[in-house]
Amino acid sequence: MKSFFSALLGYDKASGVVSEGILGKVKAYYGCVESQGRGPLHCHIMVWLEGGHNPNEIKHHIMEANDTDFRDRLLAFLDDTISNFIPPDPDPQIHVPSAVHHPCSVRGVPSKSGCDHSQSKAACQKDLHHLVKACQVHKHNLTCYKYWKGPPSPRECRFDLDESHYCEKSHVDEDTGEICLRCLDGLVNNFNTSMLEAVRCNMDIKFIGSGASAKAILYYITDYITKSQLKAHVAYAALDLARRKLSEFDPADDELAIRAKELIRKSAHTMISHQELSSQQVAAYLMDFGDHYTSHEYQNVFWTSFENYVDHIMPLGKESADKEACEDEERQNEKDLSESNADEDEEIECSVQQPADEDILQDIADGAVADDEVSLSVDDNGVLIPKANQVQDYQLRSSGLRDMCVWDFVAQVKKQKMKRPRVDDNASLHDHDDTGGEEFVDNLDDDSADLDDFCGESCR
């Protein structure tokens, strides 16, 4: 994968050199490695190009500004980058290794010095012909229709591949502004010629450019990237820590405590033993290949903690929701009565019970326990240390970061462990306590200011 990024995309993270790749100049990338049901590993990658426009800017240039030159250049770039047809066989008499063996098991056609350019080009096209037929042609199976609900719903492939799909020329829909790419064979998955010839395996490539397709692709990739999977090294580290802690003998333990430790030990072993790992995953972990590839460093935002904090400050009471539900029920009952031509008018009464304060507080507490992220770390002695969450970090930020919203705070601010002041240094210790104490109290008391800072200037 590192060779793919450096050689094909032109982005060498190790040396910091960024050059022109087959897609242009890459600005950033993020790739997540996943294993299939049978074990083989594959990578989902999102690539940002230098100078690329977001969907809103593309729509503005094409629909509002009516920039035909921009539209034509964009469609030409996409047609040159993305293909979805089987290249014709130039000559049955040309012999290439992929014609005898499986195209994925052999290398491509090497370029030989002194060889006729036309013959070399024909050999490459014949190799690509066999490669596309073996790797990119879709064949329908039960997996394609596993979400089909049966008649009268149409039986459609969930991968949106069908031989009836055909579009001779790429164009832009004048009504929606959506980019419709050329499709010469509805059963051939999108591919890039240079990538396919290099990696020699099934691939897919899509352009995130406009409308509903951009939202669908973003959701699809985000869903893959954010899949929570217990890492092997984390699981075994947790098991080793549990073994060491539970093996410590305490004379004060009674029979019930000993049985509880044994139950926890068995549960930990059962959890690890039932985790499925393919041989490819094990080999990748042992060789330190990693499970994701990034060009930049990213920060995680635990948004659930912020949501719980906002709900705690401004709890959304159930009274309005109950009244709305009751009004809907009243309207439905009135409609039923009018349709049945009832002779007597019935008065529909709806009573809303005001929830007690204890119930509201209990609901908030239950939500915090169920959804909040709890961070724990282990020191060198194997002792668990609780860590402050991001909400507390943002609340207790210094006065210099007061105007920074949550998004920028998480992305740009990094916590660094401070050395404890010496006990004999009274002046420094006194100054530190005064400053920290005043700032701590101000942030705790000003709940409304904290809530306003969560959105920042862009949300007001």
C-alpha positions in Angstrom: 0.0 0.0 0.0 2.9 2.4 0.7 4.2 1.7 -2.8 0.7 2.4 -4.2 0.6 5.9 -2.5 4.2 6.8 -3.4 4.4 5.4 -7.0 0.9 5.7 -8.3 -0.5 8.7 -6.4 2.8 10.5 -6.1 2.5 11.1 -2.3 5.5 9.8 -0.4 4.7 10.3 3.3 8.1 9.1 4.6 10.1 11.6 2.6 7.5 14.3 2.5 7.7 14.5 -1.3 4.5 15.2 -3.2 4.6 15.0 -7.0 2.1 14.5 -9.8 0.4 11.1 -9.7 -2.0 9.4 -12.1 -4.9 11.4 -10.6 -3.0 14.7 -10.4 -1.4 16.2 -7.3 -2.8 14.6 -4.2 -3.6 16.8 -1.2 -4.5 14.2 1.3 -5.7 10.6 1.6 -7.3 8.3 4.2 -7.5 4.5 3.8 -9.1 1.9 6.0 -8.2 -1.8 5.7 -11.0 -4.3 6.1 -11.2 -8.1 5.8 -13.9 -9.9 3.8 -15.9 -12.9 5.0 -13.3 -15.3 3.7 -10.3 -13.4 5.0 -8.8 -11.4 2.2 -7.9 -7.9 3.0 -9.0 -4.8 1.0 -8.6 -1.1 1.5 -11.2 1.7 1.2 -9.4 5.0 0.3 -10.6 8.5 0.0 -8.3 10.9 -1.9 -8.4 14.7 -1.9 -6.8 16.3 -5.0 -5.0 19.7 -5.0 -7.3 22.3 -6.5 -10.3 20.1 -6.4 -13.7 21.8 -5.8 -16.4 20.6 -3.4 -19.9 19.7 -4.6 -21.3 23.1 -3.9 -18.5 24.9 -5.9 -18.9 22.5 -8.8 -22.7 23.1 -8.9 -22.1 26.8 -8.8 -19.7 26.8 -11.7 -21.9 24.5 -13.9 -25.4 25.6 -13.0 -25.3 29.2 -11.7 -22.2 30.6 -13.5 -22.9 28.4 -16.6 -19.1 27.9 -17.1 -19.1 25.6 -20.1 -15.3 25.5 -20.3 -15.1 24.2 -16.7 -17.8 21.6 -17.3 -16.1 20.3 -20.5 -12.7 20.1 -18.8 -14.1 18.3 -15.8 -16.0 15.7 -17.9 -12.9 15.1 -20.0 -10.8 14.5 -16.9 -13.4 12.1 -15.5 -13.6 10.2 -18.8 -9.9 9.9 -18.9 -9.7 8.7 -15.3 -12.7 6.4 -15.0 -13.5 3.5 -17.4 -16.2 0.9 -17.3 -16.0 -1.2 -20.5 -14.1 -4.2 -21.7 -11.3 -3.1 -24.1 -11.5 -5.0 -27.4 -9.0 -7.8 -28.2 -6.6 -6.2 -30.7 -5.3 -9.4 -32.2 -6.0 -13.1 -31.3 -2.5 -13.9 -32.5 -0.8 -11.8 -29.8 0.4 -13.9 -26.9 0.6 -12.4 -23.4 1.0 -14.2 -20.0 -2.5 -13.2 -18.9 -3.9 -15.2 -21.9 -2.5 -18.5 -20.5 -2.6 -17.9 -16.7 -5.0 -16.0 -14.5 -4.4 -12.3 -15.0 -4.0 -11.7 -11.3 -1.2 -14.3 -11.0 1.1 -12.8 -13.6 2.7 -9.5 -14.1 1.8 -7.0 -16.8 3.4 -6.8 -20.2 7.0 -5.4 -19.7 8.2 -2.6 -22.0 11.1 -3.8 -24.1 13.7 -1.5 -25.7 13.8 -1.7 -29.4 10.3 -3.1 -29.6 7.8 -1.7 -32.0 5.5 0.8 -30.2 2.4 -0.4 -32.0 3.1 -4.0 -31.0 3.8 -3.0 -27.4 0.6 -1.0 -27.2 -1.4 -3.9 -28.7 0.1 -6.3 -26.2 -0.8 -4.0 -23.3 -4.4 -3.7 -24.6 -4.7 -7.4 -24.8 -3.4 -7.8 -21.3 -5.9 -5.2 -20.1 -8.7 -7.0 -22.0 -8.1 -10.2 -20.0 -7.6 -8.3 -16.8 -10.9 -6.5 -17.0 -12.8 -9.7 -18.0 -11.4 -11.6 -15.0 -11.6 -8.8 -12.3 -14.2 -6.2 -13.2 -17.1 -8.0 -14.8 -20.0 -8.4 -12.3 -22.0 -11.6 -12.0 -25.2 -11.5 -10.1 -25.6 -13.8 -7.1 -27.7 -14.1 -4.0 -25.7 -11.3 -2.3 -26.9 -8.8 -4.9 -30.5 -9.3 -3.8 -30.2 -9.9 0.0 -32.1 -6.7 0.7 -34.9 -7.5 -1.8 -38.2 -7.7 0.0 -39.9 -9.8 -2.7 -42.8 -9.0 -5.0 -44.1 -6.5 -5.9 -40.8 -4.7 -5.2 -38.5 -4.8 -8.3 -35.6 -7.2 -8.1 -32.6 -4.9 -8.5 -28.9 -5.5 -7.8 -27.9 -3.6 -4.7 -24.6 -2.7 -6.4 -26.5 -0.8 -9.1 -25.0 -3.0 -11.9 -27.2 -4.1 -14.7 -26.7 -4.7 -18.4 -29.5 -2.3 -19.2 -27.5 0.6 -17.9 -26.0 2.5 -20.8 -24.9 6.1 -21.3 -22.8 6.9 -24.4 -21.5 10.3 -23.2 -20.9 11.9 -19.9 -23.1 14.9 -19.2 -24.6 17.1 -16.5 -28.3 16.9 -15.6 -29.7 20.4 -16.3 -32.4 20.1 -13.7 -30.4 18.7 -10.7 -26.9 19.5 -11.6 -25.8 15.9 -11.1 -22.8 14.6 -13.1 -23.8 11.5 -15.1 -20.7 9.6 -16.2 -20.3 7.6 -19.3 -21.4 4.0 -19.0 -20.6 1.7 -21.9 -21.1 -1.6 -20.1 -23.5 -1.8 -17.2 -22.0 -5.0 -15.8 -18.4 -3.7 -15.7 -17.3 -2.1 -12.4 -15.5 1.3 -12.6 -11.8 1.1 -12.9 -8.7 3.2 -13.6 -6.5 1.7 -16.3 -3.1 2.5 -14.6 -4.3 1.3 -11.2 -5.8 -1.9 -12.5 -2.6 -2.8 -14.5 -0.5 -2.1 -11.4 -2.5 -3.8 -8.6 -4.1 -6.5 -10.8 -7.1 -7.2 -8.7 -10.7 -6.0 -8.5 -11.1 -2.3 -7.8 -13.7 0.4 -7.9 -13.3 4.2 -8.3 -15.9 6.9 -7.9 -15.9 10.7 -8.2 -17.5 12.5 -5.3 -18.9 15.5 -7.2 -22.5 16.3 -6.9 -25.9 15.8 -5.3 -27.3 12.6 -3.9 -24.4 10.5 -5.2 -21.9 12.5 -3.2 -23.9 12.1 0.0 -24.3 8.3 -0.7 -20.6 7.8 -1.3 -19.6 9.9 1.8 -22.0 7.9 4.0 -20.6 4.6 2.5 -17.0 5.4 3.1 -17.6 7.0 6.5 -19.5 3.8 7.6 -16.5 1.7 6.7 -13.9 4.0 8.3 -15.8 4.2 11.6 -16.5 0.5 12.0 -15.6 -0.4 15.6 -13.4 -3.5 15.6 -11.5 -4.8 18.6 -7.8 -4.7 17.6 -5.9 -7.9 18.3 -3.1 -6.1 20.2 -5.6 -4.3 22.4 -7.5 -7.5 23.1 -4.5 -9.4 24.2 -3.2 -6.5 26.2 -6.5 -6.3 28.1 -6.4 -10.1 28.6 -2.9 -9.9 30.0 -3.8 -7.1 32.4 -6.9 -8.9 33.6 -4.8 -12.0 34.2 -2.2 -10.1 36.3 -4.8 -8.2 38.3 -7.0 -11.2 39.0 -4.1 -13.4 39.9 -3.1 -11.2 42.8 -3.9 -12.9 46.1 -5.7 -10.9 48.7 -6.2 -12.6 52.1 -9.3 -10.5 52.7 -11.1 -12.0 49.8 -14.0 -14.2 50.7 -15.4 -17.1 48.7 -17.8 -14.8 46.8 -15.0 -12.4 45.7 -12.8 -15.4 44.5 -15.7 -16.7 42.5 -16.3 -13.3 40.9 -12.6 -13.0 39.9 -12.8 -16.5 38.3 -16.0 -15.5 36.4 -14.3 -12.3 35.0 -11.2 -14.4 34.0 -13.4 -16.9 32.1 -15.3 -14.1 30.4 -12.1 -12.4 29.2 -10.8 -15.7 27.8 -14.2 -16.3 26.1 -14.3 -12.9 24.5 -10.8 -13.3 23.0 -11.3 -16.9 21.9 -14.5 -16.0 19.9 -12.9 -13.1 18.0 -12.5 -14.2 14.3 -9.1 -13.4 12.8 -8.1 -14.5 9.3 -4.6 -15.6 8.5 -4.2 -12.5 6.4 -5.1 -10.3 9.3 -2.7 -12.1 11.6 0.2 -11.8 9.1 -0.6 -8.1 8.6 -0.5 -7.4 12.4 2.7 -9.4 12.8 4.4 -7.6 10.0 3.2 -4.2 11.3 1.4 -3.3 8.1 -1.3 -1.4 10.1 -5.0 -1.3 9.6 -5.2 2.2 8.2 -3.2 4.6 6.1 -3.3 8.4 6.4 -1.3 11.3 5.0 -2.1 13.5 8.0 -2.8 13.1 11.7 -6.5 13.2 12.7 -8.2 13.9 16.0 -11.3 12.0 17.3 -14.3 14.0 18.4 -16.5 12.1 20.9 -19.6 14.0 20.0 -21.9 12.0 22.3 -20.3 13.6 25.4 -21.1 17.1 24.1 -24.6 16.1 23.2 -25.2 14.8 26.8 -23.8 18.0 28.2 -26.1 20.2 26.1 -29.1 18.0 27.0 -28.2 18.4 30.7 -28.2 22.2 30.4 -31.3 22.4 28.2 -33.2 19.2 28.7 -35.8 18.6 26.0 -38.9 17.9 28.2 -41.3 15.2 27.2 -44.3 17.4 27.6 -44.3 18.9 24.1 -43.7 15.5 22.5 -46.5 14.0 24.5 -48.9 16.8 23.6 -48.0 16.5 19.9 -48.6 12.8 20.0 -51.9 13.3 21.7 -53.0 15.9 19.1 -52.1 13.5 16.3 -54.2 10.8 18.0 -57.1 13.3 18.4 -57.0 14.2 14.8 -56.9 10.6 13.7 -59.9 9.7 15.9 -61.9 12.7 14.5 -61.1 11.5 11.0 -62.3 8.0 11.8 -65.5 9.3 13.3 -66.2 11.5 10.3 -65.7 8.6 7.9 -68.0 6.3 9.8 -70.7 9.1 9.9 -71.1 8.8 13.6 -74.3 10.3 15.0 -72.9 11.4 18.2 -69.9 13.6 18.7 -67.4 12.2 21.1 -65.3 14.4 23.1 -61.7 13.2 23.1 -59.8 14.0 26.2 -56.1 13.9 26.4 -54.2 14.2 29.7 -50.5 14.8 29.8 -48.8 13.9 33.0 -46.0 16.2 34.0 -42.8 14.2 34.5 -41.3 14.5 37.9 -37.9 16.2 38.3 -36.5 12.9 39.6 -37.5 11.1 36.4 -35.9 13.8 34.2 -32.6 13.6 36.2 -32.7 9.8 36.0 -33.2 9.9 32.3 -30.2 12.2 31.9 -28.1 10.0 34.1 -29.1 6.9 32.2 -28.3 8.5 28.9 -24.9 9.6 30.1 -24.0 6.2 31.4 -25.2 4.5 28.2 -23.7 6.8 25.6 -20.8 8.6 27.1 -17.2 7.6 26.2 -15.1 6.6 29.2 -11.3 6.7 28.7 -8.9 4.7 30.8 -5.2 4.4 30.6 -2.7 2.0 32.3 0.5 3.2 33.8 3.8 1.2 34.0 2.6 -0.6 37.2 -0.6 -1.8 35.6 -2.8 0.6 37.5 -5.9 2.0 35.8 -6.0 5.8 35.5 -9.2 7.7 34.6 -8.7 10.4 32.0 -10.7 13.6 31.6 -13.1 13.6 28.6 -13.2 16.3 25.9 -16.1 18.1 27.4 -14.1 18.7 30.6 -11.0 19.7 28.6 -13.1 22.3 26.7 -14.8 23.6 29.8 -11.5 24.1 31.6 -9.6 25.6 28.7 -7.5 28.7 29.4 -8.6 32.2 28.8 -6.5 32.5 25.7 -8.6 29.8 24.0 -11.9 31.3 25.1 -13.0 32.3 21.6 -12.3 28.9 20.1 -15.2 26.6 19.2 -15.3 22.9 20.0 -14.3 21.8 16.5 -11.2 24.0 16.3 -10.3 23.2 19.9 -10.3 19.4 19.3 -8.4 19.7 16.0 -5.7 22.2 17.0 -5.2 21.9 20.8 -3.1 19.1 22.2 -2.8 18.3 25.9 0.6 18.0 27.4 1.3 16.6 30.8 2.8 19.3 33.1 5.4 18.6 35.6 4.4 19.1 39.2 5.9 22.2 40.9 8.4 21.7 43.6 7.0 21.8 47.1 9.7 24.3 48.3 8.9 26.7 45.5 6.1 28.5 47.3 5.9 31.5 45.0 5.5 29.5 41.9 3.0 27.2 43.5 1.0 30.1 44.8 0.8 31.7 41.4 -0.2 28.5 39.7 -3.0 27.8 42.2 -4.4 31.4 41.9 -4.5 31.4 38.1 -5.9 27.8 37.8 -8.4 28.3 40.5 -10.0 31.4 39.1 -10.2 30.0 35.6 -11.7 26.7 36.9 -14.5 28.5 38.7 -15.3 30.8 35.8 -15.7 28.0 33.4 -17.9 26.0 35.7 -20.3 28.9 36.5 -20.7 30.2 33.0 -22.8 27.4 31.5 -24.5 29.6 29.0 -21.2 30.9 27.6 -19.9 27.3 27.3 -23.1 26.3 25.4 -22.7 29.2 23.1 -19.0 28.3 22.4 -20.0 24.8 21.4 -21.3 26.1 18.0 -18.8 28.9 17.5 -19.3 31.9 15.3 -20.3 29.9 12.2 -23.3 28.4 14.0 -24.8 31.6 15.3 
